[in-house]
């Protein structure tokens, strides 16, 4: 399949489209190498992880997106958001492995102050889940994949604002609940709305059963 000849939703920006072609710039991308093929959803058909680079030089941005093969439609369908999104000096993805139907383990080299030209030595593994065309992290803690880099807002105990709604991994009504309302111990009552579809907020939260131990957890509420 030619992934430069299909319609892409932007792998990181909700509601935006993305052009993959043989040119440079931050509004287009170039497929890097060959897609990584594996059966991700357990249906016996090969799915793909496609790495795309936007920009060039030190200003590049790499993403790795899952495309699941739909045998009925005889086409691949994009999963949102991208599994990884990396710029220069970020943590480095070294491996992605399918470990069960709809489950992936992503291995990263984690930076601890090394110079950008130095490959980090600390390794960490993150488990991702895919359901109904959407991806999120389940281990070592549950979270959407696009959390603010610098948390720090005060989290307030949840109240009637959350109601019976769960938090989703992406701002889309068709996305499944990633966390139920009952599992949210506290959340940010002043969630981010910038760059999101109307009526959606990105909420930082604390899970009762799967906390981040100081790391930022987030999800989407519509």
PyMOL commands that place a pseudoatom at each C-alpha (Angstrom):
pseudoatom trace, name=CA, resn=UNK, resi=1, chain=A, elem=C, hetatm=0, pos=[0.000, 0.000, 0.000]
pseudoatom trace, name=CA, resn=UNK, resi=2, chain=A, elem=C, hetatm=0, pos=[1.266, 3.465, -0.885]
pseudoatom trace, name=CA, resn=UNK, resi=3, chain=A, elem=C, hetatm=0, pos=[0.813, 5.551, 2.259]
pseudoatom trace, name=CA, resn=UNK, resi=4, chain=A, elem=C, hetatm=0, pos=[1.680, 8.708, 0.332]
pseudoatom trace, name=CA, resn=UNK, resi=5, chain=A, elem=C, hetatm=0, pos=[-1.458, 8.142, -1.758]
pseudoatom trace, name=CA, resn=UNK, resi=6, chain=A, elem=C, hetatm=0, pos=[-4.089, 8.024, 1.009]
pseudoatom trace, name=CA, resn=UNK, resi=7, chain=A, elem=C, hetatm=0, pos=[-5.907, 10.687, 3.007]
pseudoatom trace, name=CA, resn=UNK, resi=8, chain=A, elem=C, hetatm=0, pos=[-4.302, 11.255, 6.422]
pseudoatom trace, name=CA, resn=UNK, resi=9, chain=A, elem=C, hetatm=0, pos=[-5.846, 12.804, 9.479]
pseudoatom trace, name=CA, resn=UNK, resi=10, chain=A, elem=C, hetatm=0, pos=[-3.105, 14.763, 11.200]
pseudoatom trace, name=CA, resn=UNK, resi=11, chain=A, elem=C, hetatm=0, pos=[-1.438, 12.311, 13.610]
pseudoatom trace, name=CA, resn=UNK, resi=12, chain=A, elem=C, hetatm=0, pos=[-1.234, 14.829, 16.459]
pseudoatom trace, name=CA, resn=UNK, resi=13, chain=A, elem=C, hetatm=0, pos=[-3.566, 17.786, 15.818]
pseudoatom trace, name=CA, resn=UNK, resi=14, chain=A, elem=C, hetatm=0, pos=[-7.305, 17.056, 16.173]
pseudoatom trace, name=CA, resn=UNK, resi=15, chain=A, elem=C, hetatm=0, pos=[-9.423, 18.027, 13.179]
pseudoatom trace, name=CA, resn=UNK, resi=16, chain=A, elem=C, hetatm=0, pos=[-6.493, 18.745, 10.866]
pseudoatom trace, name=CA, resn=UNK, resi=17, chain=A, elem=C, hetatm=0, pos=[-5.553, 16.856, 7.725]
pseudoatom trace, name=CA, resn=UNK, resi=18, chain=A, elem=C, hetatm=0, pos=[-2.037, 15.914, 6.762]
pseudoatom trace, name=CA, resn=UNK, resi=19, chain=A, elem=C, hetatm=0, pos=[-0.372, 15.684, 3.348]
pseudoatom trace, name=CA, resn=UNK, resi=20, chain=A, elem=C, hetatm=0, pos=[2.249, 12.970, 2.874]
pseudoatom trace, name=CA, resn=UNK, resi=21, chain=A, elem=C, hetatm=0, pos=[4.309, 13.575, -0.240]
pseudoatom trace, name=CA, resn=UNK, resi=22, chain=A, elem=C, hetatm=0, pos=[7.830, 13.962, -1.554]
pseudoatom trace, name=CA, resn=UNK, resi=23, chain=A, elem=C, hetatm=0, pos=[8.521, 17.496, -0.315]
pseudoatom trace, name=CA, resn=UNK, resi=24, chain=A, elem=C, hetatm=0, pos=[9.564, 19.269, 2.853]
pseudoatom trace, name=CA, resn=UNK, resi=25, chain=A, elem=C, hetatm=0, pos=[7.790, 21.506, 5.277]
pseudoatom trace, name=CA, resn=UNK, resi=26, chain=A, elem=C, hetatm=0, pos=[5.881, 21.322, 8.531]
pseudoatom trace, name=CA, resn=UNK, resi=27, chain=A, elem=C, hetatm=0, pos=[2.495, 21.034, 6.779]
pseudoatom trace, name=CA, resn=UNK, resi=28, chain=A, elem=C, hetatm=0, pos=[3.560, 18.005, 4.728]
pseudoatom trace, name=CA, resn=UNK, resi=29, chain=A, elem=C, hetatm=0, pos=[5.474, 14.866, 5.539]
pseudoatom trace, name=CA, resn=UNK, resi=30, chain=A, elem=C, hetatm=0, pos=[7.711, 12.242, 3.996]
pseudoatom trace, name=CA, resn=UNK, resi=31, chain=A, elem=C, hetatm=0, pos=[7.420, 8.527, 4.805]
pseudoatom trace, name=CA, resn=UNK, resi=32, chain=A, elem=C, hetatm=0, pos=[10.636, 7.345, 6.446]
pseudoatom trace, name=CA, resn=UNK, resi=33, chain=A, elem=C, hetatm=0, pos=[11.833, 3.909, 5.353]
pseudoatom trace, name=CA, resn=UNK, resi=34, chain=A, elem=C, hetatm=0, pos=[9.527, 0.928, 4.917]
pseudoatom trace, name=CA, resn=UNK, resi=35, chain=A, elem=C, hetatm=0, pos=[6.382, 0.547, 7.029]
pseudoatom trace, name=CA, resn=UNK, resi=36, chain=A, elem=C, hetatm=0, pos=[6.626, -1.972, 9.869]
pseudoatom trace, name=CA, resn=UNK, resi=37, chain=A, elem=C, hetatm=0, pos=[4.082, -4.742, 9.230]
pseudoatom trace, name=CA, resn=UNK, resi=38, chain=A, elem=C, hetatm=0, pos=[2.527, -6.941, 11.923]
pseudoatom trace, name=CA, resn=UNK, resi=39, chain=A, elem=C, hetatm=0, pos=[-0.909, -8.226, 12.953]
pseudoatom trace, name=CA, resn=UNK, resi=40, chain=A, elem=C, hetatm=0, pos=[-1.820, -5.619, 15.552]
pseudoatom trace, name=CA, resn=UNK, resi=41, chain=A, elem=C, hetatm=0, pos=[-5.538, -6.280, 16.063]
pseudoatom trace, name=CA, resn=UNK, resi=42, chain=A, elem=C, hetatm=0, pos=[-5.382, -10.088, 15.951]
pseudoatom trace, name=CA, resn=UNK, resi=43, chain=A, elem=C, hetatm=0, pos=[-7.583, -10.567, 12.874]
pseudoatom trace, name=CA, resn=UNK, resi=44, chain=A, elem=C, hetatm=0, pos=[-4.935, -12.469, 10.910]
pseudoatom trace, name=CA, resn=UNK, resi=45, chain=A, elem=C, hetatm=0, pos=[-4.224, -9.603, 8.504]
pseudoatom trace, name=CA, resn=UNK, resi=46, chain=A, elem=C, hetatm=0, pos=[-1.058, -7.518, 8.376]
pseudoatom trace, name=CA, resn=UNK, resi=47, chain=A, elem=C, hetatm=0, pos=[-1.396, -3.986, 9.725]
pseudoatom trace, name=CA, resn=UNK, resi=48, chain=A, elem=C, hetatm=0, pos=[1.209, -1.237, 9.388]
pseudoatom trace, name=CA, resn=UNK, resi=49, chain=A, elem=C, hetatm=0, pos=[3.125, 1.256, 11.508]
pseudoatom trace, name=CA, resn=UNK, resi=50, chain=A, elem=C, hetatm=0, pos=[4.190, 4.153, 9.307]
pseudoatom trace, name=CA, resn=UNK, resi=51, chain=A, elem=C, hetatm=0, pos=[6.870, 6.653, 10.286]
pseudoatom trace, name=CA, resn=UNK, resi=52, chain=A, elem=C, hetatm=0, pos=[6.534, 10.142, 8.813]
pseudoatom trace, name=CA, resn=UNK, resi=53, chain=A, elem=C, hetatm=0, pos=[8.901, 13.104, 9.122]
pseudoatom trace, name=CA, resn=UNK, resi=54, chain=A, elem=C, hetatm=0, pos=[7.799, 16.726, 8.938]
pseudoatom trace, name=CA, resn=UNK, resi=55, chain=A, elem=C, hetatm=0, pos=[10.364, 19.449, 8.427]
pseudoatom trace, name=CA, resn=UNK, resi=56, chain=A, elem=C, hetatm=0, pos=[14.094, 18.996, 7.968]
pseudoatom trace, name=CA, resn=UNK, resi=57, chain=A, elem=C, hetatm=0, pos=[17.417, 19.575, 9.717]
pseudoatom trace, name=CA, resn=UNK, resi=58, chain=A, elem=C, hetatm=0, pos=[17.137, 20.240, 13.449]
pseudoatom trace, name=CA, resn=UNK, resi=59, chain=A, elem=C, hetatm=0, pos=[13.499, 21.280, 13.062]
pseudoatom trace, name=CA, resn=UNK, resi=60, chain=A, elem=C, hetatm=0, pos=[12.116, 17.863, 12.181]
pseudoatom trace, name=CA, resn=UNK, resi=61, chain=A, elem=C, hetatm=0, pos=[9.163, 16.159, 13.831]
pseudoatom trace, name=CA, resn=UNK, resi=62, chain=A, elem=C, hetatm=0, pos=[8.734, 12.376, 13.552]
pseudoatom trace, name=CA, resn=UNK, resi=63, chain=A, elem=C, hetatm=0, pos=[5.499, 10.479, 14.104]
pseudoatom trace, name=CA, resn=UNK, resi=64, chain=A, elem=C, hetatm=0, pos=[4.637, 6.774, 13.979]
pseudoatom trace, name=CA, resn=UNK, resi=65, chain=A, elem=C, hetatm=0, pos=[1.033, 5.998, 13.118]
pseudoatom trace, name=CA, resn=UNK, resi=66, chain=A, elem=C, hetatm=0, pos=[-0.842, 2.694, 13.054]
pseudoatom trace, name=CA, resn=UNK, resi=67, chain=A, elem=C, hetatm=0, pos=[-2.910, 1.766, 10.003]
pseudoatom trace, name=CA, resn=UNK, resi=68, chain=A, elem=C, hetatm=0, pos=[-5.221, -1.224, 10.529]
pseudoatom trace, name=CA, resn=UNK, resi=69, chain=A, elem=C, hetatm=0, pos=[-6.174, -3.313, 7.503]
pseudoatom trace, name=CA, resn=UNK, resi=70, chain=A, elem=C, hetatm=0, pos=[-9.949, -3.605, 7.015]
pseudoatom trace, name=CA, resn=UNK, resi=71, chain=A, elem=C, hetatm=0, pos=[-10.497, -6.785, 4.969]
pseudoatom trace, name=CA, resn=UNK, resi=72, chain=A, elem=C, hetatm=0, pos=[-14.134, -5.934, 4.282]
pseudoatom trace, name=CA, resn=UNK, resi=73, chain=A, elem=C, hetatm=0, pos=[-13.336, -2.529, 2.805]
pseudoatom trace, name=CA, resn=UNK, resi=74, chain=A, elem=C, hetatm=0, pos=[-10.016, -3.805, 1.423]
pseudoatom trace, name=CA, resn=UNK, resi=75, chain=A, elem=C, hetatm=0, pos=[-8.209, -0.738, 2.704]
pseudoatom trace, name=CA, resn=UNK, resi=76, chain=A, elem=C, hetatm=0, pos=[-6.159, 0.391, 5.691]
pseudoatom trace, name=CA, resn=UNK, resi=77, chain=A, elem=C, hetatm=0, pos=[-7.668, 2.780, 8.239]
pseudoatom trace, name=CA, resn=UNK, resi=78, chain=A, elem=C, hetatm=0, pos=[-5.641, 5.208, 10.312]
pseudoatom trace, name=CA, resn=UNK, resi=79, chain=A, elem=C, hetatm=0, pos=[-5.573, 4.987, 14.110]
pseudoatom trace, name=CA, resn=UNK, resi=80, chain=A, elem=C, hetatm=0, pos=[-5.534, 8.262, 16.077]
pseudoatom trace, name=CA, resn=UNK, resi=81, chain=A, elem=C, hetatm=0, pos=[-3.437, 9.726, 17.513]
pseudoatom trace, name=CA, resn=UNK, resi=82, chain=A, elem=C, hetatm=0, pos=[0.056, 8.687, 16.414]
pseudoatom trace, name=CA, resn=UNK, resi=83, chain=A, elem=C, hetatm=0, pos=[1.713, 6.219, 18.796]
pseudoatom trace, name=CA, resn=UNK, resi=84, chain=A, elem=C, hetatm=0, pos=[4.841, 8.381, 19.016]
pseudoatom trace, name=CA, resn=UNK, resi=85, chain=A, elem=C, hetatm=0, pos=[5.686, 12.003, 18.279]
pseudoatom trace, name=CA, resn=UNK, resi=86, chain=A, elem=C, hetatm=0, pos=[9.344, 12.999, 18.560]
pseudoatom trace, name=CA, resn=UNK, resi=87, chain=A, elem=C, hetatm=0, pos=[11.409, 16.094, 17.848]
pseudoatom trace, name=CA, resn=UNK, resi=88, chain=A, elem=C, hetatm=0, pos=[15.167, 16.541, 18.150]
pseudoatom trace, name=CA, resn=UNK, resi=89, chain=A, elem=C, hetatm=0, pos=[16.335, 16.084, 21.765]
pseudoatom trace, name=CA, resn=UNK, resi=90, chain=A, elem=C, hetatm=0, pos=[13.207, 14.119, 22.714]
pseudoatom trace, name=CA, resn=UNK, resi=91, chain=A, elem=C, hetatm=0, pos=[13.122, 10.563, 24.038]
pseudoatom trace, name=CA, resn=UNK, resi=92, chain=A, elem=C, hetatm=0, pos=[13.845, 8.059, 21.259]
pseudoatom trace, name=CA, resn=UNK, resi=93, chain=A, elem=C, hetatm=0, pos=[11.597, 5.175, 20.182]
pseudoatom trace, name=CA, resn=UNK, resi=94, chain=A, elem=C, hetatm=0, pos=[13.684, 2.077, 19.488]
pseudoatom trace, name=CA, resn=UNK, resi=95, chain=A, elem=C, hetatm=0, pos=[11.099, -0.702, 19.084]
pseudoatom trace, name=CA, resn=UNK, resi=96, chain=A, elem=C, hetatm=0, pos=[7.356, -1.361, 18.735]
pseudoatom trace, name=CA, resn=UNK, resi=97, chain=A, elem=C, hetatm=0, pos=[6.047, -4.886, 19.299]
pseudoatom trace, name=CA, resn=UNK, resi=98, chain=A, elem=C, hetatm=0, pos=[2.532, -6.358, 19.056]
pseudoatom trace, name=CA, resn=UNK, resi=99, chain=A, elem=C, hetatm=0, pos=[1.859, -8.377, 22.228]
pseudoatom trace, name=CA, resn=UNK, resi=100, chain=A, elem=C, hetatm=0, pos=[-1.831, -9.261, 21.844]
pseudoatom trace, name=CA, resn=UNK, resi=101, chain=A, elem=C, hetatm=0, pos=[-4.981, -8.258, 20.022]
pseudoatom trace, name=CA, resn=UNK, resi=102, chain=A, elem=C, hetatm=0, pos=[-5.001, -4.462, 20.089]
pseudoatom trace, name=CA, resn=UNK, resi=103, chain=A, elem=C, hetatm=0, pos=[-1.975, -4.204, 22.381]
pseudoatom trace, name=CA, resn=UNK, resi=104, chain=A, elem=C, hetatm=0, pos=[1.494, -2.860, 21.594]
pseudoatom trace, name=CA, resn=UNK, resi=105, chain=A, elem=C, hetatm=0, pos=[4.630, -2.345, 23.655]
pseudoatom trace, name=CA, resn=UNK, resi=106, chain=A, elem=C, hetatm=0, pos=[6.705, 0.712, 22.735]
pseudoatom trace, name=CA, resn=UNK, resi=107, chain=A, elem=C, hetatm=0, pos=[10.343, 0.772, 23.896]
pseudoatom trace, name=CA, resn=UNK, resi=108, chain=A, elem=C, hetatm=0, pos=[12.023, 4.161, 24.311]
pseudoatom trace, name=CA, resn=UNK, resi=109, chain=A, elem=C, hetatm=0, pos=[15.399, 5.522, 25.275]
pseudoatom trace, name=CA, resn=UNK, resi=110, chain=A, elem=C, hetatm=0, pos=[14.615, 8.142, 27.925]
pseudoatom trace, name=CA, resn=UNK, resi=111, chain=A, elem=C, hetatm=0, pos=[16.678, 11.327, 28.141]
pseudoatom trace, name=CA, resn=UNK, resi=112, chain=A, elem=C, hetatm=0, pos=[18.128, 12.310, 31.503]
pseudoatom trace, name=CA, resn=UNK, resi=113, chain=A, elem=C, hetatm=0, pos=[19.986, 15.492, 30.573]
pseudoatom trace, name=CA, resn=UNK, resi=114, chain=A, elem=C, hetatm=0, pos=[22.233, 14.096, 27.831]
pseudoatom trace, name=CA, resn=UNK, resi=115, chain=A, elem=C, hetatm=0, pos=[23.285, 16.325, 24.959]
pseudoatom trace, name=CA, resn=UNK, resi=116, chain=A, elem=C, hetatm=0, pos=[21.031, 16.030, 21.911]
pseudoatom trace, name=CA, resn=UNK, resi=117, chain=A, elem=C, hetatm=0, pos=[23.767, 14.295, 19.933]
pseudoatom trace, name=CA, resn=UNK, resi=118, chain=A, elem=C, hetatm=0, pos=[24.134, 11.594, 22.605]
pseudoatom trace, name=CA, resn=UNK, resi=119, chain=A, elem=C, hetatm=0, pos=[21.909, 8.498, 22.549]
pseudoatom trace, name=CA, resn=UNK, resi=120, chain=A, elem=C, hetatm=0, pos=[20.226, 8.039, 25.950]
pseudoatom trace, name=CA, resn=UNK, resi=121, chain=A, elem=C, hetatm=0, pos=[20.970, 4.865, 27.916]
pseudoatom trace, name=CA, resn=UNK, resi=122, chain=A, elem=C, hetatm=0, pos=[17.891, 4.579, 30.145]
pseudoatom trace, name=CA, resn=UNK, resi=123, chain=A, elem=C, hetatm=0, pos=[15.243, 2.284, 28.637]
pseudoatom trace, name=CA, resn=UNK, resi=124, chain=A, elem=C, hetatm=0, pos=[11.522, 2.292, 29.426]
pseudoatom trace, name=CA, resn=UNK, resi=125, chain=A, elem=C, hetatm=0, pos=[8.572, 0.333, 28.045]
pseudoatom trace, name=CA, resn=UNK, resi=126, chain=A, elem=C, hetatm=0, pos=[5.034, 1.611, 27.542]
pseudoatom trace, name=CA, resn=UNK, resi=127, chain=A, elem=C, hetatm=0, pos=[1.959, -0.484, 26.742]
pseudoatom trace, name=CA, resn=UNK, resi=128, chain=A, elem=C, hetatm=0, pos=[-0.545, 0.966, 24.275]
pseudoatom trace, name=CA, resn=UNK, resi=129, chain=A, elem=C, hetatm=0, pos=[-4.092, -0.209, 23.578]
pseudoatom trace, name=CA, resn=UNK, resi=130, chain=A, elem=C, hetatm=0, pos=[-6.048, 0.236, 20.352]
pseudoatom trace, name=CA, resn=UNK, resi=131, chain=A, elem=C, hetatm=0, pos=[-9.829, 0.048, 20.256]
pseudoatom trace, name=CA, resn=UNK, resi=132, chain=A, elem=C, hetatm=0, pos=[-12.315, 1.287, 17.639]
pseudoatom trace, name=CA, resn=UNK, resi=133, chain=A, elem=C, hetatm=0, pos=[-9.565, 3.114, 15.745]
pseudoatom trace, name=CA, resn=UNK, resi=134, chain=A, elem=C, hetatm=0, pos=[-8.115, 5.035, 18.704]
pseudoatom trace, name=CA, resn=UNK, resi=135, chain=A, elem=C, hetatm=0, pos=[-4.923, 4.506, 20.729]
pseudoatom trace, name=CA, resn=UNK, resi=136, chain=A, elem=C, hetatm=0, pos=[-3.952, 5.301, 24.309]
pseudoatom trace, name=CA, resn=UNK, resi=137, chain=A, elem=C, hetatm=0, pos=[-1.457, 4.253, 26.958]
pseudoatom trace, name=CA, resn=UNK, resi=138, chain=A, elem=C, hetatm=0, pos=[-2.398, 1.680, 29.617]
pseudoatom trace, name=CA, resn=UNK, resi=139, chain=A, elem=C, hetatm=0, pos=[0.922, 0.952, 31.336]
pseudoatom trace, name=CA, resn=UNK, resi=140, chain=A, elem=C, hetatm=0, pos=[2.798, 2.090, 33.401]
pseudoatom trace, name=CA, resn=UNK, resi=141, chain=A, elem=C, hetatm=0, pos=[-0.226, 4.382, 33.767]
pseudoatom trace, name=CA, resn=UNK, resi=142, chain=A, elem=C, hetatm=0, pos=[-3.370, 5.103, 31.789]
pseudoatom trace, name=CA, resn=UNK, resi=143, chain=A, elem=C, hetatm=0, pos=[-3.357, 8.280, 29.709]
pseudoatom trace, name=CA, resn=UNK, resi=144, chain=A, elem=C, hetatm=0, pos=[-4.041, 9.786, 26.344]
pseudoatom trace, name=CA, resn=UNK, resi=145, chain=A, elem=C, hetatm=0, pos=[-0.881, 10.139, 24.250]
pseudoatom trace, name=CA, resn=UNK, resi=146, chain=A, elem=C, hetatm=0, pos=[-0.797, 13.944, 23.909]
pseudoatom trace, name=CA, resn=UNK, resi=147, chain=A, elem=C, hetatm=0, pos=[-0.506, 15.289, 27.449]
pseudoatom trace, name=CA, resn=UNK, resi=148, chain=A, elem=C, hetatm=0, pos=[0.939, 18.713, 28.290]
pseudoatom trace, name=CA, resn=UNK, resi=149, chain=A, elem=C, hetatm=0, pos=[4.704, 18.501, 28.708]
pseudoatom trace, name=CA, resn=UNK, resi=150, chain=A, elem=C, hetatm=0, pos=[4.703, 20.564, 31.916]
pseudoatom trace, name=CA, resn=UNK, resi=151, chain=A, elem=C, hetatm=0, pos=[1.840, 19.707, 34.279]
pseudoatom trace, name=CA, resn=UNK, resi=152, chain=A, elem=C, hetatm=0, pos=[1.336, 21.854, 37.313]
pseudoatom trace, name=CA, resn=UNK, resi=153, chain=A, elem=C, hetatm=0, pos=[-2.247, 23.069, 37.445]
pseudoatom trace, name=CA, resn=UNK, resi=154, chain=A, elem=C, hetatm=0, pos=[-4.042, 22.355, 40.671]
pseudoatom trace, name=CA, resn=UNK, resi=155, chain=A, elem=C, hetatm=0, pos=[-6.242, 19.274, 40.342]
pseudoatom trace, name=CA, resn=UNK, resi=156, chain=A, elem=C, hetatm=0, pos=[-9.608, 19.518, 42.073]
pseudoatom trace, name=CA, resn=UNK, resi=157, chain=A, elem=C, hetatm=0, pos=[-11.839, 16.727, 43.245]
pseudoatom trace, name=CA, resn=UNK, resi=158, chain=A, elem=C, hetatm=0, pos=[-14.324, 15.892, 40.554]
pseudoatom trace, name=CA, resn=UNK, resi=159, chain=A, elem=C, hetatm=0, pos=[-17.842, 17.187, 40.843]
pseudoatom trace, name=CA, resn=UNK, resi=160, chain=A, elem=C, hetatm=0, pos=[-20.972, 17.511, 38.715]
pseudoatom trace, name=CA, resn=UNK, resi=161, chain=A, elem=C, hetatm=0, pos=[-18.897, 18.819, 35.774]
pseudoatom trace, name=CA, resn=UNK, resi=162, chain=A, elem=C, hetatm=0, pos=[-17.699, 15.289, 34.987]
pseudoatom trace, name=CA, resn=UNK, resi=163, chain=A, elem=C, hetatm=0, pos=[-21.031, 13.607, 35.622]
pseudoatom trace, name=CA, resn=UNK, resi=164, chain=A, elem=C, hetatm=0, pos=[-21.206, 10.125, 34.138]
pseudoatom trace, name=CA, resn=UNK, resi=165, chain=A, elem=C, hetatm=0, pos=[-18.841, 10.929, 31.279]
pseudoatom trace, name=CA, resn=UNK, resi=166, chain=A, elem=C, hetatm=0, pos=[-15.572, 9.059, 30.969]
pseudoatom trace, name=CA, resn=UNK, resi=167, chain=A, elem=C, hetatm=0, pos=[-12.376, 10.532, 29.563]
pseudoatom trace, name=CA, resn=UNK, resi=168, chain=A, elem=C, hetatm=0, pos=[-11.519, 9.642, 25.973]
pseudoatom trace, name=CA, resn=UNK, resi=169, chain=A, elem=C, hetatm=0, pos=[-8.138, 9.121, 24.280]
pseudoatom trace, name=CA, resn=UNK, resi=170, chain=A, elem=C, hetatm=0, pos=[-8.973, 11.565, 21.471]
pseudoatom trace, name=CA, resn=UNK, resi=171, chain=A, elem=C, hetatm=0, pos=[-11.553, 14.369, 21.058]
pseudoatom trace, name=CA, resn=UNK, resi=172, chain=A, elem=C, hetatm=0, pos=[-14.023, 12.358, 18.984]
pseudoatom trace, name=CA, resn=UNK, resi=173, chain=A, elem=C, hetatm=0, pos=[-17.497, 11.154, 20.003]
pseudoatom trace, name=CA, resn=UNK, resi=174, chain=A, elem=C, hetatm=0, pos=[-16.819, 7.756, 18.419]
pseudoatom trace, name=CA, resn=UNK, resi=175, chain=A, elem=C, hetatm=0, pos=[-13.755, 7.174, 20.633]
pseudoatom trace, name=CA, resn=UNK, resi=176, chain=A, elem=C, hetatm=0, pos=[-14.274, 4.729, 23.511]
pseudoatom trace, name=CA, resn=UNK, resi=177, chain=A, elem=C, hetatm=0, pos=[-13.978, 5.789, 27.140]
pseudoatom trace, name=CA, resn=UNK, resi=178, chain=A, elem=C, hetatm=0, pos=[-10.364, 5.339, 28.214]
pseudoatom trace, name=CA, resn=UNK, resi=179, chain=A, elem=C, hetatm=0, pos=[-11.152, 5.982, 31.894]
pseudoatom trace, name=CA, resn=UNK, resi=180, chain=A, elem=C, hetatm=0, pos=[-14.575, 5.823, 33.511]
pseudoatom trace, name=CA, resn=UNK, resi=181, chain=A, elem=C, hetatm=0, pos=[-15.854, 8.677, 35.643]
pseudoatom trace, name=CA, resn=UNK, resi=182, chain=A, elem=C, hetatm=0, pos=[-15.832, 6.348, 38.651]
pseudoatom trace, name=CA, resn=UNK, resi=183, chain=A, elem=C, hetatm=0, pos=[-12.066, 5.835, 38.276]
pseudoatom trace, name=CA, resn=UNK, resi=184, chain=A, elem=C, hetatm=0, pos=[-11.222, 9.559, 38.298]
pseudoatom trace, name=CA, resn=UNK, resi=185, chain=A, elem=C, hetatm=0, pos=[-10.131, 10.689, 41.757]
pseudoatom trace, name=CA, resn=UNK, resi=186, chain=A, elem=C, hetatm=0, pos=[-9.417, 14.300, 40.759]
pseudoatom trace, name=CA, resn=UNK, resi=187, chain=A, elem=C, hetatm=0, pos=[-9.223, 16.346, 37.602]
pseudoatom trace, name=CA, resn=UNK, resi=188, chain=A, elem=C, hetatm=0, pos=[-8.369, 19.799, 36.296]
pseudoatom trace, name=CA, resn=UNK, resi=189, chain=A, elem=C, hetatm=0, pos=[-11.498, 21.950, 36.245]
pseudoatom trace, name=CA, resn=UNK, resi=190, chain=A, elem=C, hetatm=0, pos=[-9.757, 24.384, 33.866]
pseudoatom trace, name=CA, resn=UNK, resi=191, chain=A, elem=C, hetatm=0, pos=[-8.942, 21.995, 31.027]
pseudoatom trace, name=CA, resn=UNK, resi=192, chain=A, elem=C, hetatm=0, pos=[-7.239, 23.095, 27.816]
pseudoatom trace, name=CA, resn=UNK, resi=193, chain=A, elem=C, hetatm=0, pos=[-9.430, 23.930, 24.812]
pseudoatom trace, name=CA, resn=UNK, resi=194, chain=A, elem=C, hetatm=0, pos=[-6.874, 25.427, 22.419]
pseudoatom trace, name=CA, resn=UNK, resi=195, chain=A, elem=C, hetatm=0, pos=[-6.591, 23.503, 19.167]
pseudoatom trace, name=CA, resn=UNK, resi=196, chain=A, elem=C, hetatm=0, pos=[-9.513, 21.209, 20.007]
pseudoatom trace, name=CA, resn=UNK, resi=197, chain=A, elem=C, hetatm=0, pos=[-12.922, 20.870, 18.335]
pseudoatom trace, name=CA, resn=UNK, resi=198, chain=A, elem=C, hetatm=0, pos=[-15.682, 23.014, 19.833]
pseudoatom trace, name=CA, resn=UNK, resi=199, chain=A, elem=C, hetatm=0, pos=[-17.035, 21.623, 23.079]
pseudoatom trace, name=CA, resn=UNK, resi=200, chain=A, elem=C, hetatm=0, pos=[-13.951, 19.536, 23.915]
pseudoatom trace, name=CA, resn=UNK, resi=201, chain=A, elem=C, hetatm=0, pos=[-11.374, 20.009, 26.667]
pseudoatom trace, name=CA, resn=UNK, resi=202, chain=A, elem=C, hetatm=0, pos=[-8.144, 18.210, 27.506]
pseudoatom trace, name=CA, resn=UNK, resi=203, chain=A, elem=C, hetatm=0, pos=[-8.253, 17.307, 31.199]
pseudoatom trace, name=CA, resn=UNK, resi=204, chain=A, elem=C, hetatm=0, pos=[-5.339, 16.438, 33.446]
pseudoatom trace, name=CA, resn=UNK, resi=205, chain=A, elem=C, hetatm=0, pos=[-6.505, 13.851, 35.965]
pseudoatom trace, name=CA, resn=UNK, resi=206, chain=A, elem=C, hetatm=0, pos=[-5.535, 11.415, 38.710]
pseudoatom trace, name=CA, resn=UNK, resi=207, chain=A, elem=C, hetatm=0, pos=[-6.750, 7.826, 38.412]
pseudoatom trace, name=CA, resn=UNK, resi=208, chain=A, elem=C, hetatm=0, pos=[-7.862, 5.886, 41.482]
pseudoatom trace, name=CA, resn=UNK, resi=209, chain=A, elem=C, hetatm=0, pos=[-6.488, 2.579, 40.192]
pseudoatom trace, name=CA, resn=UNK, resi=210, chain=A, elem=C, hetatm=0, pos=[-3.756, 3.454, 37.679]
pseudoatom trace, name=CA, resn=UNK, resi=211, chain=A, elem=C, hetatm=0, pos=[-1.945, 6.590, 38.796]
pseudoatom trace, name=CA, resn=UNK, resi=212, chain=A, elem=C, hetatm=0, pos=[1.066, 8.158, 37.104]
pseudoatom trace, name=CA, resn=UNK, resi=213, chain=A, elem=C, hetatm=0, pos=[3.284, 8.591, 40.189]
pseudoatom trace, name=CA, resn=UNK, resi=214, chain=A, elem=C, hetatm=0, pos=[4.022, 12.221, 39.409]
pseudoatom trace, name=CA, resn=UNK, resi=215, chain=A, elem=C, hetatm=0, pos=[3.711, 11.979, 35.633]
pseudoatom trace, name=CA, resn=UNK, resi=216, chain=A, elem=C, hetatm=0, pos=[1.025, 13.807, 33.692]
pseudoatom trace, name=CA, resn=UNK, resi=217, chain=A, elem=C, hetatm=0, pos=[-2.171, 11.889, 32.915]
pseudoatom trace, name=CA, resn=UNK, resi=218, chain=A, elem=C, hetatm=0, pos=[-4.688, 13.406, 30.547]
pseudoatom trace, name=CA, resn=UNK, resi=219, chain=A, elem=C, hetatm=0, pos=[-7.799, 12.607, 28.568]
pseudoatom trace, name=CA, resn=UNK, resi=220, chain=A, elem=C, hetatm=0, pos=[-10.486, 14.367, 26.562]
pseudoatom trace, name=CA, resn=UNK, resi=221, chain=A, elem=C, hetatm=0, pos=[-13.964, 15.379, 27.696]
pseudoatom trace, name=CA, resn=UNK, resi=222, chain=A, elem=C, hetatm=0, pos=[-16.673, 16.473, 25.264]
for i in range(1, 222): cmd.bond("trace and resi %d" % i, "trace and resi %d" % (i + 1))
show_as sticks, trace
zoom trace
